[in-house]
């Protein structure tokens, strides 16, 4: 709660200044593809930092999952720049995502393109300092501000999470049932799914309910979906009954 209050308070002051005329509304020139490519390469190139400017760490290993989208390239750059301290960087990103979800002021500050870049950078540096965020996070946010990509931060965090889980052998498993499962049922489902998962994988179990299923389970294990719900079986049966008899 302290961290969320810190982000919300600082971002709220910055928004108030901007919307009230206390901070400049900036319309920077468009970012070209070549310029954006240069800044992404800069994230992955060890360099001597100018006085007062923080830079990314030396190049590390690539994620096990490839993503060639714009957001994927940024997430990959952050992953490679922080591969020696992934746990800390991942937790910082999760914290940012939580704050974006729980603080409307912080989310608005992150996604508002008209805030003066220098003011936004200063605010984020102050916030990151107060919550002891990793240096790579600070530099990553600076590059997003410079390239006007802050509005894509949520997707980048999602992709980084996928890279992190693949690196750690973590597999998300979503189990949806018509009614809540008992602890015994959950344990039996998890044991059965562990038999299906790759050797050495750790399942991250999430249990949800959806009364529309009527009964049975719908399981999403990584990218695979196993639908054994009553509603789906009824739909298949209806389709078969309505099919023309040859």
Residue pairs with C-beta under 8 A, 6 or more apart in sequence:
3 95
3 99
3 131
4 98
4 99
4 102
4 103
4 106
6 127
6 130
6 131
7 99
7 103
7 106
7 127
7 131
8 99
8 103
8 105
8 106
10 123
10 126
10 127
10 130
11 103
11 105
11 106
11 108
11 109
11 110
11 123
11 127
12 105
12 109
13 123
14 23
14 109
14 115
14 119
14 120
14 123
15 105
15 108
15 109
15 112
15 115
16 22
17 23
17 119
18 25
18 112
18 114
18 115
18 116
18 119
23 115
23 116
23 119
24 116
24 119
25 114
25 115
25 116
26 114
26 115
26 116
26 117
27 114
28 117
28 148
31 147
31 148
35 147
36 147
39 143
39 146
39 147
40 73
40 74
40 77
40 143
42 55
42 56
42 143
43 56
43 77
43 78
43 80
43 81
43 139
43 140
43 143
44 56
44 59
44 77
44 80
44 81
45 59
46 57
46 58
46 59
47 55
49 55
54 135
54 138
54 139
54 142
55 139
56 77
56 81
56 82
56 136
56 139
56 140
57 81
57 82
57 84
57 135
57 136
59 80
59 81
60 79
60 80
60 81
60 82
60 83
60 84
61 80
61 83
62 76
62 79
62 80
63 75
63 76
63 79
63 80
63 163
63 166
63 167
64 163
64 166
64 167
65 162
65 163
65 166
66 72
67 73
67 75
67 76
67 159
67 162
69 159
70 149
70 152
71 152
71 155
71 156
71 159
72 159
74 140
74 143
74 144
74 149
74 152
74 156
75 156
75 157
75 159
75 160
75 163
76 163
77 140
78 89
78 136
78 140
78 156
78 160
79 86
79 160
79 163
79 164
81 136
81 139
81 140
82 88
82 89
82 134
82 136
85 134
85 136
86 164
86 167
86 168
88 134
89 134
89 136
89 137
90 160
90 161
90 164
92 131
92 133
92 134
92 137
93 137
93 157
93 160
93 161
94 157
94 161
95 131
95 133
96 137
96 153
96 157
97 154
97 157
99 106
99 107
100 106
100 107
100 110
100 153
100 154
101 107
109 115
109 120
109 123
110 150
110 151
110 153
111 150
111 151
111 153
113 148
113 150
113 151
117 145
117 146
120 145
120 150
121 141
121 142
121 145
124 138
124 141
124 142
124 145
125 138
127 133
128 137
128 138
128 141
141 150
141 153
143 149
144 150
144 152
144 153
144 156
164 170
165 171
165 172
165 204
168 202
169 200
169 201
169 202
170 201
170 202
170 204
171 197
171 198
171 201
171 202
171 203
171 204
171 221
171 222
172 204
172 206
172 220
172 222
173 190
173 193
173 197
173 203
173 204
173 205
173 206
173 219
173 220
173 221
173 222
174 206
174 208
174 219
174 220
175 181
175 186
175 189
175 193
175 205
175 206
175 207
175 208
175 217
175 218
175 219
176 207
176 208
176 209
176 210
176 213
176 217
176 218
176 219
176 229
177 207
177 208
177 209
177 210
177 213
177 216
177 217
177 218
178 209
178 210
178 211
178 212
178 213
178 214
178 215
178 216
178 229
178 230
179 209
179 211
180 207
180 209
181 189
181 207
186 205
186 207
189 217
189 219
190 203
190 205
193 203
193 219
193 221
194 203
196 221
197 203
197 221
203 221
210 218
212 231
213 229
213 230
213 231
213 232
214 229
214 230
214 231
214 234
215 229
215 230
216 228
216 229
216 230
216 231
216 232
216 233
217 226
217 228
217 229
218 225
218 226
218 227
218 228
218 229
218 232
219 225
219 226
219 227
219 228
220 226
